Amino acid sequence: MQRAGQKQQMTFKEIYYRVQEVAGALAEAAVEPGDRIGLMLNSSLEHIELYLAIAWLGAPRLKWRSWQCWQ
């Protein structure tokens, strides 16, 4: 487990396989091409993985500013 403030490193190959894994999990959760998905995460490796997995499935990611969610 990474501690706060530590850098996390992965190769492109590791990211590729992780994105496939996450996309598979999303597909099992019934996410399909065209479904809209919103992400509210800090900049992190997990955010990149989810962003790419959503694109892999053909589901557009919603764009919003975090302050819009709380108004």
N, C-alpha and C positions, 0 to 999 in steps of 0.2 A: 504494500500500500504506500502511496506517495504521501509525503508530508507536505503541508502547505508551504509554498515558496520554493519547493524543489522542482527542477526541470525534469520533464518526462520525455524520453526519446524512444522513437520507434522507427523501424525501416519502412520504406514504401511497401514492401512485401507484407510486413506485419499489419500495416494499416489496411491494405487490400483485403487480407483474410479477415480482419476484424470487421470491416465494413460489410463483407459478405455475411458474417455471422449476425450482425445487428440487423441487416436487411431481412435475413431469414426469420429472425425473431419478430420483426414488425409484420412480415407477411403472415406469420402464424397468428398474430393478433388481429388479422383481417384488414391490414392496411393494403390498399389496392392503388393502382395507377389512377391519378385524378383526385384521390383523397387529399384534403388540405391538412397540413400538420403544422402546429405552432411550437416553436422551441423558446424556452426562456431559461437560458443557461449562461453562465460566465464563459469567457473565452477559455477553452480547455480542449484537451485531446478528445474527450467525450463529445463535445459539441461538434468537432470536425467529423468524428465517426458517424454521429447521427445525421448531420447535414449530408454527407456523402451517401449514407444508406438510404435516406429519403429520396435523394436524386436517383439512386440505383433502381428504386421501385417505381419511379415515375410519378411520385406524389409531390406536388409543389409545396415548398416551405412558405408559410405565411411570414410576412415581414411586419413588424410593429416595433414601436419604441416602448421600453418597459414602463415609462410613465403613463402611457395610454391605458395600461391594464388596471391602474389603480384609481382612475378618475371616474 
